[in-house]
Amino acid sequence: MDERDDDASWDELRREWEALAALGEAVPELGIGSGAQGSPFPEDLRRCPLVLCVAPEEDPASLLAVVAAARRVPELIAVVVESQYASMVRALLTACDRRDVTVTARAADVVTAVDGRIRWVGTDNAAPLLSVCEGFRDVATRLRVTQVVPANASSVGVLLSLLSAEGVPAPELVPRSLCARALTVQPGESLHLLLGRNLLACAGLAAIEVPEGWWARTAKSPIRLTAALALSAAIELPYLDSDLLEWPGQNRMPWTGVDVHTDAFIQWLHQAVAIPRS
């Protein structure tokens, strides 16, 4: 399917959405079109640049999201990561033949250099997103945010307050507790092994500087696939079901993940991060 086919499909979905909304408003007793009534048709973000913010210290599996984005998202323009993990991320991107992607600890440098809408996918560390929203309000209105809910509850409140300003679209939140057992991978399981194999595969392409003890801890600890799930939602794959939910202390409801099609998601992730055969 080429881009013209994609555009035709999107236009067809828009027409169906508008028709359902009109019918639901005209004949409310039918109970149809409730999702479309009062809501604008979703934006077409397929060709918008994407920035991925990862935190390997707190979330080693976020590196699987880096590999998946490098291979499956041509619009990936940058990975924001703490400087001590920059060489590891750069090596993974190089192994995926994505030397075009910027690796930086300074999120503002990336988003302020881009015009138009930007898809932002954030994992455990919400600090870079907070700094952008606080320091560059004009940029915040152009961000389309999919964010893993930080473990720090106060960060969630501050983040939602910043993202509730006028002109800023409601973010999509991915709770870490969502389908916790199904999205947790134990040492020795295939996706856990693929994390190590991807790092091993790129070792010959670049010198990887790993903070002392990081791999020893990671190799024997479970990992959670929430970052890759957030990525899949941001690129509009159908694995995460979200709904508008109330959050304490917030007067605006963000989209929040409520269920995961785990089997289909894990199959997609397997295919995205598998080591290509030479």
N, C-alpha and C positions, 0 to 999 in steps of 0.2 A: 504493500500500500504506500503510495507516494504522498507528499504533503497536500496535494490537491484533494485526494481522497479523504485525508484527515480533516481538512477544512470543510468538505461537504458533510462529513459525519457530524462535525461540531455544529454546523448550521442546522442540520436536521434535528439534533437534540434541542437546540434553542427553540425551534419552531414547536416541537412537542411540549417543551416546558411551558411556553407561552400559551399554547392551546389548553393545556391542563389547568393552568392558573385561571384563564378566562372562564372555562367551564365550571370550575369549582366556585368562582365568585358568582356566576349567573345562577347556578343551581346548588346552593350549599348543602342541601339535604342529601345529595349524592355522595358526599364525603370523599370526593376525589380532588386531587390537585392541592391538598393541604400543604405539602412541602414547598410548592411553588408560590402559593399565595403570600404576598407581602415580602417576598425575597427576590432580589435580582438574580438573573441567571448567572451561574458561576463564571468567573473570569477565565479566559483562555490564556493560561500561563505557560503553555507547552514550550514556547521558544524564549521565555524569559531566562536571563542568566541565573545560575544557582550558586549560592555560597553555603558550604557545609562547615559547621563549627563542631569540632570534636574535642574530647577530653580523655586521652588514653590512660591517664593516671587513675581517674575514677571509673572509667568505662573502656576497658581494653577492646571490647567488641566494636566500639565505634570505628576502629580501623577497618573492620569488614565493611562498614558503610562507605569508607573512603574508596575501597576497591570496587564496590558495587557502583558507586557514583562515577568513578573513573571509566568504567567499562560500559555503563548503561545510560549515562547522562552527558551527551555531548555539550550541553549548555553549562556544565560545571566550570566555573571560572576561578574559584579559590577555595582553599581549605584553611580555616582559622584554627590554630592549635598553639599550645604553649611552646615556647622556643626550644625547650629541652627535648621535645618530640618532633621537631621540624624535620630533622634529617631522616627519621623513620618514615614520615608521611611522604617526603620528597622521593625516597627510594621506592615506595609503593607506587606512586604516580608514574615514576620513570619506568618501572617494570610493566605498567599498563600502557606505556607509550603516550602518556599525558604530560609531557614537558611544558605544555601551554598553560597548565593550571598553576596559579600563584599559591605559595605556602607562606603564611604570615601569622604573627601573633597580634597584628594591629588591624582589627576588623574595619575600623573607620577608613583606613587607607584604601581598602577595596571598595566599600560601598559608596564612598563619596566620589569615586572615579567613574562610576557607572550611571548613565542616564536611564530613566524609566524604571519600571517595576523590577524588583529583585526577589527571587525566592530565597528565603533564609531557612536553613534546616539546622536547628540547634539541639545538642545532646545535653549531657549532665551539667556542663558549665554554662550558665546563663549570663555570666559577667560580661563577655564581649557584646552580647545583644543589649544588655542594660546600658553599657557605655555608649553605644551608638544611639539608642533611643533618648538618653539623657543629653547627649552633646550635639546631636544632629536631628532636630525635630523634623526638618524638611525631608530628610532621608527616611525617617520612620514612617512617613505616610506612603512611601514607595515600597516598603518591605511587605512581603507576603510570608508570614511566619508560620512554620511548623516547629514546635518546640517540645522536647521531652520535658516533663515537669521536673524542675530541680528538686533535689532532696531537701534543700533549705526552704522551709515554708515561707519565710519572710521574703525570699527572692521571688517566689511566685506572686505574692501580693504586689510587690513593687513592679514586677514585670507587667502584670495585668493592668495596673494603674497607668503605666506608660503607654501600653498598647490600646488603652481605651479612649485616648484623646480623639478629638474630632478629626475625621479624615483618615484615621488609621484603621484598616480592615481588621475584623476580629481574627485573632490567631487560632490555629488549630493546635490543641495540646494533646500530648501523648503521655498518659500517666505511666510511670515506671511499674506500678503494681498491676497494670493491665495484663491479663493472661500470664501472670508471673511464672507459673510452673511450665507452661507450654513454650514460653520464650526464653527459658533458662537452659543453657547448654553446659553439660558437665565435662570435665577433662576426659579426653579419650573419645568423645563423640565427634562426629564428622566435621561439624562446623567449627568446633574448637580446634581440631587438627588443621583445618584449612586456614585458620588465623596464623598458626605457626608456619605452615607451608608457604603462605604468601610472603611472610617475612623472610623465610629461608630462600625463596626463589629470587628475591631482589637483592640478596646480600652481595652478589658478585657485581652488581651494577653501581652500587654506591656504598660508601662507608656509613653504616648505620650506627649512630650514637644512641644507645639505650641507657636511660638512667639506671644506676646500680640497683639490682634486685627486682627490677620491673618484670622481666620475663620469668624469673623464678617464682614470683608471686602469681603471675598470670597463668603459667602453665599448670598450676595445681589448684586453681580457683574456678568456680563456675563463672560463666559470662552471660550477660543478658543482651538480647537482640533488639532492644528498644530503639537504638539509634538507626539501625537499618530499616526498622518499621516506619520511623518518622520520615526517612528518605523516601520510602515507597509511597507514603501518603502525599508527600510534596510533589512527586512526579505523577500523581493521579492514578496510581495503580489501585485495584479494588480490594485491598487486603484489610484495610482499617475502616470500620464503621464508626462514624462520629455523629454527635448530636449537640445541639445548643443546650448547655447545662449551666446552672447557676453556680457561682463560686462565692464563698464567704467574703463579705466586705466589698464585693464588686457589683456595680450597677449595670454591667454589660456582660452578656453571656458569651463566652468563647466556645468555639467548636471543640469538643472533647471526645477523644476516643472512648468507645464503650464496648467494642467487641472486635476480635481479630479472626480472620480466616487463616488460622495458623498453618494448616497443611499446605495450602497454596502459596502462602508467603514464604515459608521455609524452603519449598521447592524452588521458587524464584531466586531466593538468596543463594542457595546451593549453586544454581546455574550461573549466577552473576559473579561469584567469587571463586569458582573452580579454577584450578591451574590449567591453562590451555596446554594441550599436548603439542610438543614441538615436532 
